[in-house]
Amino acid sequence: MAATGELIRLINYVDDITTTLRRIQASLYGMDAEERKRLAESLRAADGKVHELLEALGR
């Protein structure tokens, strides 16, 4: 089955997210404990949205 333009665009968004996560991980070493804590809180909030989306997609 051929991929639609919309599907390709959405997959590119996922690739961008993955790249961003790699960049964040590479930056962890230069962060202090408070910065890491705040980043973790932000990621936990995003985690909930990722799980909601996976459920909507039917895993």
N, CA, C, O and CB atoms as a CASP TS submission, in Angstrom:
PFRMAT TS
TARGET T0000
AUTHOR 0000-0000-0000
METHOD Language model
MODEL 1
PARENT N/A
ATOM      1  N   MET     1       0.846  -1.178   0.000  1.00  0.00           N
ATOM      2  CA  MET     1       0.000   0.000   0.000  1.00  0.00           C
ATOM      3  C   MET     1       0.892   1.242   0.000  1.00  0.00           C
ATOM      4  O   MET     1       1.835   1.327   0.786  1.00  0.00           O
ATOM      5  CB  MET     1      -0.962  -0.002   1.224  1.00  0.00           C
ATOM      6  N   ALA     2       0.607   2.176  -0.851  1.00  0.00           N
ATOM      7  CA  ALA     2       1.391   3.399  -0.961  1.00  0.00           C
ATOM      8  C   ALA     2       1.084   4.336   0.205  1.00  0.00           C
ATOM      9  O   ALA     2      -0.048   4.413   0.683  1.00  0.00           O
ATOM     10  CB  ALA     2       1.109   4.102  -2.301  1.00  0.00           C
ATOM     11  N   ALA     3       2.112   5.038   0.647  1.00  0.00           N
ATOM     12  CA  ALA     3       1.938   5.999   1.733  1.00  0.00           C
ATOM     13  C   ALA     3       1.423   7.321   1.158  1.00  0.00           C
ATOM     14  O   ALA     3       1.868   7.771   0.102  1.00  0.00           O
ATOM     15  CB  ALA     3       3.277   6.214   2.507  1.00  0.00           C
ATOM     16  N   THR     4       0.490   7.922   1.865  1.00  0.00           N
ATOM     17  CA  THR     4      -0.023   9.224   1.452  1.00  0.00           C
ATOM     18  C   THR     4       0.953  10.314   1.879  1.00  0.00           C
ATOM     19  O   THR     4       1.831  10.089   2.711  1.00  0.00           O
ATOM     20  CB  THR     4      -1.428   9.481   2.054  1.00  0.00           C
ATOM     21  N   GLY     5       0.788  11.467   1.310  1.00  0.00           N
ATOM     22  CA  GLY     5       1.616  12.610   1.698  1.00  0.00           C
ATOM     23  C   GLY     5       1.471  12.933   3.173  1.00  0.00           C
ATOM     24  O   GLY     5       2.443  13.299   3.834  1.00  0.00           O
ATOM     25  N   GLU     6       0.262  12.798   3.687  1.00  0.00           N
ATOM     26  CA  GLU     6       0.019  13.081   5.108  1.00  0.00           C
ATOM     27  C   GLU     6       0.768  12.092   5.995  1.00  0.00           C
ATOM     28  O   GLU     6       1.359  12.486   7.001  1.00  0.00           O
ATOM     29  CB  GLU     6      -1.490  13.029   5.420  1.00  0.00           C
ATOM     30  N   LEU     7       0.747  10.816   5.631  1.00  0.00           N
ATOM     31  CA  LEU     7       1.468   9.808   6.410  1.00  0.00           C
ATOM     32  C   LEU     7       2.962  10.099   6.403  1.00  0.00           C
ATOM     33  O   LEU     7       3.613  10.030   7.446  1.00  0.00           O
ATOM     34  CB  LEU     7       1.197   8.397   5.857  1.00  0.00           C
ATOM     35  N   ILE     8       3.503  10.421   5.249  1.00  0.00           N
ATOM     36  CA  ILE     8       4.924  10.738   5.154  1.00  0.00           C
ATOM     37  C   ILE     8       5.262  11.930   6.032  1.00  0.00           C
ATOM     38  O   ILE     8       6.282  11.912   6.721  1.00  0.00           O
ATOM     39  CB  ILE     8       5.322  11.018   3.701  1.00  0.00           C
ATOM     40  N   ARG     9       4.442  12.956   6.024  1.00  0.00           N
ATOM     41  CA  ARG     9       4.656  14.137   6.846  1.00  0.00           C
ATOM     42  C   ARG     9       4.648  13.766   8.326  1.00  0.00           C
ATOM     43  O   ARG     9       5.502  14.223   9.086  1.00  0.00           O
ATOM     44  CB  ARG     9       3.586  15.197   6.554  1.00  0.00           C
ATOM     45  N   LEU    10       3.693  12.944   8.736  1.00  0.00           N
ATOM     46  CA  LEU    10       3.601  12.541  10.139  1.00  0.00           C
ATOM     47  C   LEU    10       4.799  11.696  10.561  1.00  0.00           C
ATOM     48  O   LEU    10       5.317  11.851  11.667  1.00  0.00           O
ATOM     49  CB  LEU    10       2.309  11.767  10.380  1.00  0.00           C
ATOM     50  N   ILE    11       5.231  10.809   9.683  1.00  0.00           N
ATOM     51  CA  ILE    11       6.427  10.013   9.987  1.00  0.00           C
ATOM     52  C   ILE    11       7.652  10.917  10.109  1.00  0.00           C
ATOM     53  O   ILE    11       8.515  10.676  10.953  1.00  0.00           O
ATOM     54  CB  ILE    11       6.661   8.939   8.896  1.00  0.00           C
ATOM     55  N   ASN    12       7.736  11.939   9.289  1.00  0.00           N
ATOM     56  CA  ASN    12       8.838  12.899   9.403  1.00  0.00           C
ATOM     57  C   ASN    12       8.787  13.622  10.751  1.00  0.00           C
ATOM     58  O   ASN    12       9.833  13.902  11.337  1.00  0.00           O
ATOM     59  CB  ASN    12       8.785  13.924   8.246  1.00  0.00           C
ATOM     60  N   TYR    13       7.596  13.924  11.245  1.00  0.00           N
ATOM     61  CA  TYR    13       7.474  14.525  12.581  1.00  0.00           C
ATOM     62  C   TYR    13       8.039  13.584  13.639  1.00  0.00           C
ATOM     63  O   TYR    13       8.755  14.019  14.541  1.00  0.00           O
ATOM     64  CB  TYR    13       5.997  14.860  12.899  1.00  0.00           C
ATOM     65  N   VAL    14       7.722  12.309  13.532  1.00  0.00           N
ATOM     66  CA  VAL    14       8.244  11.330  14.491  1.00  0.00           C
ATOM     67  C   VAL    14       9.769  11.276  14.403  1.00  0.00           C
ATOM     68  O   VAL    14      10.446  11.209  15.429  1.00  0.00           O
ATOM     69  CB  VAL    14       7.635   9.925  14.229  1.00  0.00           C
ATOM     70  N   ASP    15      10.308  11.303  13.198  1.00  0.00           N
ATOM     71  CA  ASP    15      11.766  11.328  13.035  1.00  0.00           C
ATOM     72  C   ASP    15      12.365  12.567  13.691  1.00  0.00           C
ATOM     73  O   ASP    15      13.421  12.489  14.320  1.00  0.00           O
ATOM     74  CB  ASP    15      12.144  11.286  11.544  1.00  0.00           C
ATOM     75  N   ASP    16      11.697  13.709  13.547  1.00  0.00           N
ATOM     76  CA  ASP    16      12.163  14.945  14.184  1.00  0.00           C
ATOM     77  C   ASP    16      12.152  14.813  15.709  1.00  0.00           C
ATOM     78  O   ASP    16      13.075  15.271  16.383  1.00  0.00           O
ATOM     79  CB  ASP    16      11.286  16.137  13.748  1.00  0.00           C
ATOM     80  N   ILE    17      11.116  14.191  16.242  1.00  0.00           N
ATOM     81  CA  ILE    17      11.025  13.991  17.685  1.00  0.00           C
ATOM     82  C   ILE    17      12.170  13.101  18.159  1.00  0.00           C
ATOM     83  O   ILE    17      12.801  13.386  19.177  1.00  0.00           O
ATOM     84  CB  ILE    17       9.661  13.369  18.066  1.00  0.00           C
ATOM     85  N   THR    18      12.438  12.024  17.423  1.00  0.00           N
ATOM     86  CA  THR    18      13.522  11.120  17.779  1.00  0.00           C
ATOM     87  C   THR    18      14.866  11.844  17.776  1.00  0.00           C
ATOM     88  O   THR    18      15.678  11.659  18.682  1.00  0.00           O
ATOM     89  CB  THR    18      13.560   9.935  16.817  1.00  0.00           C
ATOM     90  N   THR    19      15.093  12.656  16.768  1.00  0.00           N
ATOM     91  CA  THR    19      16.329  13.438  16.694  1.00  0.00           C
ATOM     92  C   THR    19      16.430  14.395  17.867  1.00  0.00           C
ATOM     93  O   THR    19      17.498  14.541  18.461  1.00  0.00           O
ATOM     94  CB  THR    19      16.401  14.215  15.375  1.00  0.00           C
ATOM     95  N   THR    20      15.337  15.041  18.202  1.00  0.00           N
ATOM     96  CA  THR    20      15.317  15.961  19.336  1.00  0.00           C
ATOM     97  C   THR    20      15.639  15.237  20.636  1.00  0.00           C
ATOM     98  O   THR    20      16.385  15.755  21.467  1.00  0.00           O
ATOM     99  CB  THR    20      13.957  16.647  19.441  1.00  0.00           C
ATOM    100  N   LEU    21      15.084  14.048  20.815  1.00  0.00           N
ATOM    101  CA  LEU    21      15.363  13.278  22.024  1.00  0.00           C
ATOM    102  C   LEU    21      16.841  12.905  22.116  1.00  0.00           C
ATOM    103  O   LEU    21      17.417  12.934  23.204  1.00  0.00           O
ATOM    104  CB  LEU    21      14.501  12.015  22.058  1.00  0.00           C
ATOM    105  N   ARG    22      17.456  12.559  21.000  1.00  0.00           N
ATOM    106  CA  ARG    22      18.895  12.268  21.002  1.00  0.00           C
ATOM    107  C   ARG    22      19.700  13.502  21.391  1.00  0.00           C
ATOM    108  O   ARG    22      20.679  13.401  22.130  1.00  0.00           O
ATOM    109  CB  ARG    22      19.345  11.760  19.622  1.00  0.00           C
ATOM    110  N   ARG    23      19.288  14.668  20.894  1.00  0.00           N
ATOM    111  CA  ARG    23      19.992  15.908  21.237  1.00  0.00           C
ATOM    112  C   ARG    23      19.836  16.229  22.717  1.00  0.00           C
ATOM    113  O   ARG    23      20.787  16.664  23.367  1.00  0.00           O
ATOM    114  CB  ARG    23      19.471  17.077  20.388  1.00  0.00           C
ATOM    115  N   ILE    24      18.638  16.014  23.248  1.00  0.00           N
ATOM    116  CA  ILE    24      18.407  16.238  24.677  1.00  0.00           C
ATOM    117  C   ILE    24      19.303  15.311  25.490  1.00  0.00           C
ATOM    118  O   ILE    24      19.950  15.745  26.443  1.00  0.00           O
ATOM    119  CB  ILE    24      16.914  16.011  25.042  1.00  0.00           C
ATOM    120  N   GLN    25      19.341  14.044  25.117  1.00  0.00           N
ATOM    121  CA  GLN    25      20.155  13.084  25.851  1.00  0.00           C
ATOM    122  C   GLN    25      21.629  13.492  25.829  1.00  0.00           C
ATOM    123  O   GLN    25      22.318  13.367  26.841  1.00  0.00           O
ATOM    124  CB  GLN    25      19.983  11.677  25.261  1.00  0.00           C
ATOM    125  N   ALA    26      22.111  13.971  24.703  1.00  0.00           N
ATOM    126  CA  ALA    26      23.508  14.394  24.603  1.00  0.00           C
ATOM    127  C   ALA    26      23.788  15.624  25.464  1.00  0.00           C
ATOM    128  O   ALA    26      24.934  15.857  25.849  1.00  0.00           O
ATOM    129  CB  ALA    26      23.866  14.687  23.149  1.00  0.00           C
ATOM    130  N   SER    27      22.767  16.406  25.768  1.00  0.00           N
ATOM    131  CA  SER    27      22.937  17.626  26.559  1.00  0.00           C
ATOM    132  C   SER    27      22.848  17.394  28.062  1.00  0.00           C
ATOM    133  O   SER    27      23.140  18.303  28.840  1.00  0.00           O
ATOM    134  CB  SER    27      21.906  18.635  26.156  1.00  0.00           C
ATOM    135  N   LEU    28      22.458  16.216  28.481  1.00  0.00           N
ATOM    136  CA  LEU    28      22.245  15.950  29.904  1.00  0.00           C
ATOM    137  C   LEU    28      23.497  16.164  30.743  1.00  0.00           C
ATOM    138  O   LEU    28      23.412  16.589  31.895  1.00  0.00           O
ATOM    139  CB  LEU    28      21.755  14.542  30.093  1.00  0.00           C
ATOM    140  N   TYR    29      24.637  15.876  30.176  1.00  0.00           N
ATOM    141  CA  TYR    29      25.879  15.926  30.940  1.00  0.00           C
ATOM    142  C   TYR    29      26.255  17.339  31.375  1.00  0.00           C
ATOM    143  O   TYR    29      27.005  17.506  32.337  1.00  0.00           O
ATOM    144  CB  TYR    29      26.996  15.339  30.126  1.00  0.00           C
ATOM    145  N   GLY    30      25.756  18.338  30.696  1.00  0.00           N
ATOM    146  CA  GLY    30      26.061  19.718  31.048  1.00  0.00           C
ATOM    147  C   GLY    30      25.015  20.364  31.939  1.00  0.00           C
ATOM    148  O   GLY    30      25.088  21.565  32.197  1.00  0.00           O
ATOM    149  N   MET    31      24.042  19.596  32.415  1.00  0.00           N
ATOM    150  CA  MET    31      22.945  20.158  33.206  1.00  0.00           C
ATOM    151  C   MET    31      23.137  19.868  34.688  1.00  0.00           C
ATOM    152  O   MET    31      23.660  18.822  35.074  1.00  0.00           O
ATOM    153  CB  MET    31      21.598  19.598  32.731  1.00  0.00           C
ATOM    154  N   ASP    32      22.703  20.817  35.504  1.00  0.00           N
ATOM    155  CA  ASP    32      22.740  20.562  36.944  1.00  0.00           C
ATOM    156  C   ASP    32      21.482  19.808  37.369  1.00  0.00           C
ATOM    157  O   ASP    32      20.582  19.583  36.559  1.00  0.00           O
ATOM    158  CB  ASP    32      22.872  21.890  37.736  1.00  0.00           C
ATOM    159  N   ALA    33      21.424  19.423  38.634  1.00  0.00           N
ATOM    160  CA  ALA    33      20.342  18.575  39.138  1.00  0.00           C
ATOM    161  C   ALA    33      18.972  19.239  38.990  1.00  0.00           C
ATOM    162  O   ALA    33      17.998  18.570  38.646  1.00  0.00           O
ATOM    163  CB  ALA    33      20.590  18.229  40.600  1.00  0.00           C
ATOM    164  N   GLU    34      18.886  20.535  39.244  1.00  0.00           N
ATOM    165  CA  GLU    34      17.600  21.237  39.139  1.00  0.00           C
ATOM    166  C   GLU    34      17.109  21.272  37.694  1.00  0.00           C
ATOM    167  O   GLU    34      15.923  21.070  37.433  1.00  0.00           O
ATOM    168  CB  GLU    34      17.725  22.671  39.686  1.00  0.00           C
ATOM    169  N   GLU    35      18.005  21.523  36.773  1.00  0.00           N
ATOM    170  CA  GLU    35      17.636  21.536  35.355  1.00  0.00           C
ATOM    171  C   GLU    35      17.163  20.150  34.909  1.00  0.00           C
ATOM    172  O   GLU    35      16.181  20.025  34.178  1.00  0.00           O
ATOM    173  CB  GLU    35      18.828  21.998  34.490  1.00  0.00           C
ATOM    174  N   ARG    36      17.864  19.131  35.351  1.00  0.00           N
ATOM    175  CA  ARG    36      17.478  17.768  34.992  1.00  0.00           C
ATOM    176  C   ARG    36      16.093  17.430  35.550  1.00  0.00           C
ATOM    177  O   ARG    36      15.288  16.773  34.890  1.00  0.00           O
ATOM    178  CB  ARG    36      18.523  16.760  35.511  1.00  0.00           C
ATOM    179  N   LYS    37      15.834  17.885  36.760  1.00  0.00           N
ATOM    180  CA  LYS    37      14.533  17.636  37.388  1.00  0.00           C
ATOM    181  C   LYS    37      13.418  18.296  36.577  1.00  0.00           C
ATOM    182  O   LYS    37      12.390  17.674  36.309  1.00  0.00           O
ATOM    183  CB  LYS    37      14.520  18.161  38.845  1.00  0.00           C
ATOM    184  N   ARG    38      13.621  19.549  36.190  1.00  0.00           N
ATOM    185  CA  ARG    38      12.606  20.269  35.411  1.00  0.00           C
ATOM    186  C   ARG    38      12.396  19.625  34.049  1.00  0.00           C
ATOM    187  O   ARG    38      11.266  19.529  33.571  1.00  0.00           O
ATOM    188  CB  ARG    38      13.008  21.736  35.235  1.00  0.00           C
ATOM    189  N   LEU    39      13.475  19.185  33.429  1.00  0.00           N
ATOM    190  CA  LEU    39      13.364  18.513  32.142  1.00  0.00           C
ATOM    191  C   LEU    39      12.593  17.207  32.291  1.00  0.00           C
ATOM    192  O   LEU    39      11.759  16.875  31.449  1.00  0.00           O
ATOM    193  CB  LEU    39      14.754  18.249  31.548  1.00  0.00           C
ATOM    194  N   ALA    40      12.871  16.468  33.360  1.00  0.00           N
ATOM    195  CA  ALA    40      12.165  15.207  33.601  1.00  0.00           C
ATOM    196  C   ALA    40      10.665  15.447  33.765  1.00  0.00           C
ATOM    197  O   ALA    40       9.857  14.670  33.258  1.00  0.00           O
ATOM    198  CB  ALA    40      12.729  14.504  34.849  1.00  0.00           C
ATOM    199  N   GLU    41      10.292  16.504  34.462  1.00  0.00           N
ATOM    200  CA  GLU    41       8.868  16.822  34.640  1.00  0.00           C
ATOM    201  C   GLU    41       8.212  17.098  33.285  1.00  0.00           C
ATOM    202  O   GLU    41       7.097  16.649  33.022  1.00  0.00           O
ATOM    203  CB  GLU    41       8.694  18.045  35.582  1.00  0.00           C
ATOM    204  N   SER    42       8.899  17.822  32.455  1.00  0.00           N
ATOM    205  CA  SER    42       8.366  18.139  31.132  1.00  0.00           C
ATOM    206  C   SER    42       8.222  16.872  30.283  1.00  0.00           C
ATOM    207  O   SER    42       7.219  16.695  29.593  1.00  0.00           O
ATOM    208  CB  SER    42       9.274  19.158  30.418  1.00  0.00           C
ATOM    209  N   LEU    43       9.215  16.005  30.336  1.00  0.00           N
ATOM    210  CA  LEU    43       9.147  14.759  29.581  1.00  0.00           C
ATOM    211  C   LEU    43       8.035  13.846  30.084  1.00  0.00           C
ATOM    212  O   LEU    43       7.385  13.167  29.288  1.00  0.00           O
ATOM    213  CB  LEU    43      10.478  14.037  29.651  1.00  0.00           C
ATOM    214  N   ARG    44       7.810  13.821  31.392  1.00  0.00           N
ATOM    215  CA  ARG    44       6.722  12.999  31.939  1.00  0.00           C
ATOM    216  C   ARG    44       5.365  13.474  31.412  1.00  0.00           C
ATOM    217  O   ARG    44       4.483  12.663  31.128  1.00  0.00           O
ATOM    218  CB  ARG    44       6.737  13.043  33.487  1.00  0.00           C
ATOM    219  N   ALA    45       5.209  14.774  31.286  1.00  0.00           N
ATOM    220  CA  ALA    45       3.957  15.308  30.741  1.00  0.00           C
ATOM    221  C   ALA    45       3.791  14.871  29.282  1.00  0.00           C
ATOM    222  O   ALA    45       2.692  14.513  28.860  1.00  0.00           O
ATOM    223  CB  ALA    45       3.928  16.859  30.849  1.00  0.00           C
ATOM    224  N   ALA    46       4.874  14.901  28.524  1.00  0.00           N
ATOM    225  CA  ALA    46       4.821  14.475  27.128  1.00  0.00           C
ATOM    226  C   ALA    46       4.573  12.974  27.028  1.00  0.00           C
ATOM    227  O   ALA    46       3.908  12.516  26.098  1.00  0.00           O
ATOM    228  CB  ALA    46       6.121  14.845  26.404  1.00  0.00           C
ATOM    229  N   ASP    47       5.101  12.211  27.975  1.00  0.00           N
ATOM    230  CA  ASP    47       4.933  10.759  27.974  1.00  0.00           C
ATOM    231  C   ASP    47       3.458  10.373  27.979  1.00  0.00           C
ATOM    232  O   ASP    47       3.046   9.448  27.279  1.00  0.00           O
ATOM    233  CB  ASP    47       5.641  10.140  29.182  1.00  0.00           C
ATOM    234  N   GLY    48       2.678  11.081  28.763  1.00  0.00           N
ATOM    235  CA  GLY    48       1.244  10.797  28.808  1.00  0.00           C
ATOM    236  C   GLY    48       0.587  10.975  27.451  1.00  0.00           C
ATOM    237  O   GLY    48      -0.263  10.178  27.054  1.00  0.00           O
ATOM    238  N   LYS    49       0.978  12.010  26.750  1.00  0.00           N
ATOM    239  CA  LYS    49       0.417  12.262  25.415  1.00  0.00           C
ATOM    240  C   LYS    49       0.847  11.185  24.425  1.00  0.00           C
ATOM    241  O   LYS    49       0.063  10.782  23.566  1.00  0.00           O
ATOM    242  CB  LYS    49       0.849  13.644  24.904  1.00  0.00           C
ATOM    243  N   VAL    50       2.081  10.723  24.540  1.00  0.00           N
ATOM    244  CA  VAL    50       2.561   9.674  23.643  1.00  0.00           C
ATOM    245  C   VAL    50       1.747   8.401  23.867  1.00  0.00           C
ATOM    246  O   VAL    50       1.344   7.745  22.907  1.00  0.00           O
ATOM    247  CB  VAL    50       4.075   9.403  23.865  1.00  0.00           C
ATOM    248  N   HIS    51       1.504   8.049  25.131  1.00  0.00           N
ATOM    249  CA  HIS    51       0.720   6.843  25.412  1.00  0.00           C
ATOM    250  C   HIS    51      -0.721   6.993  24.939  1.00  0.00           C
ATOM    251  O   HIS    51      -1.305   6.030  24.443  1.00  0.00           O
ATOM    252  CB  HIS    51       0.747   6.528  26.909  1.00  0.00           C
ATOM    253  N   GLU    52      -1.303   8.178  25.081  1.00  0.00           N
ATOM    254  CA  GLU    52      -2.655   8.413  24.577  1.00  0.00           C
ATOM    255  C   GLU    52      -2.705   8.209  23.063  1.00  0.00           C
ATOM    256  O   GLU    52      -3.633   7.592  22.540  1.00  0.00           O
ATOM    257  CB  GLU    52      -3.129   9.835  24.942  1.00  0.00           C
ATOM    258  N   LEU    53      -1.712   8.725  22.380  1.00  0.00           N
ATOM    259  CA  LEU    53      -1.663   8.609  20.921  1.00  0.00           C
ATOM    260  C   LEU    53      -1.506   7.151  20.505  1.00  0.00           C
ATOM    261  O   LEU    53      -2.162   6.700  19.566  1.00  0.00           O
ATOM    262  CB  LEU    53      -0.508   9.453  20.348  1.00  0.00           C
ATOM    263  N   LEU    54      -0.631   6.403  21.204  1.00  0.00           N
ATOM    264  CA  LEU    54      -0.462   4.989  20.881  1.00  0.00           C
ATOM    265  C   LEU    54      -1.760   4.220  21.078  1.00  0.00           C
ATOM    266  O   LEU    54      -2.084   3.333  20.287  1.00  0.00           O
ATOM    267  CB  LEU    54       0.643   4.378  21.737  1.00  0.00           C
ATOM    268  N   GLU    55      -2.492   4.548  22.111  1.00  0.00           N
ATOM    269  CA  GLU    55      -3.790   3.906  22.330  1.00  0.00           C
ATOM    270  C   GLU    55      -4.762   4.226  21.192  1.00  0.00           C
ATOM    271  O   GLU    55      -5.484   3.352  20.712  1.00  0.00           O
ATOM    272  CB  GLU    55      -4.386   4.355  23.675  1.00  0.00           C
ATOM    273  N   ALA    56      -4.766   5.479  20.775  1.00  0.00           N
ATOM    274  CA  ALA    56      -5.650   5.892  19.679  1.00  0.00           C
ATOM    275  C   ALA    56      -5.281   5.199  18.368  1.00  0.00           C
ATOM    276  O   ALA    56      -6.148   4.956  17.529  1.00  0.00           O
ATOM    277  CB  ALA    56      -5.593   7.413  19.498  1.00  0.00           C
ATOM    278  N   LEU    57      -4.007   4.885  18.192  1.00  0.00           N
ATOM    279  CA  LEU    57      -3.545   4.202  16.992  1.00  0.00           C
ATOM    280  C   LEU    57      -3.802   2.705  17.054  1.00  0.00           C
ATOM    281  O   LEU    57      -3.690   2.007  16.046  1.00  0.00           O
ATOM    282  CB  LEU    57      -2.072   4.461  16.782  1.00  0.00           C
ATOM    283  N   GLY    58      -4.142   2.218  18.226  1.00  0.00           N
ATOM    284  CA  GLY    58      -4.447   0.800  18.357  1.00  0.00           C
ATOM    285  C   GLY    58      -3.246  -0.080  18.614  1.00  0.00           C
ATOM    286  O   GLY    58      -3.312  -1.301  18.469  1.00  0.00           O
ATOM    287  N   ARG    59      -2.155   0.542  18.993  1.00  0.00           N
ATOM    288  CA  ARG    59      -0.903  -0.177  19.263  1.00  0.00           C
ATOM    289  C   ARG    59      -0.773  -1.275  18.305  1.00  0.00           C
ATOM    290  O   ARG    59       0.209  -2.016  18.345  1.00  0.00           O
ATOM    291  CB  ARG    59      -0.835  -0.711  20.680  1.00  0.00           C
TER
END
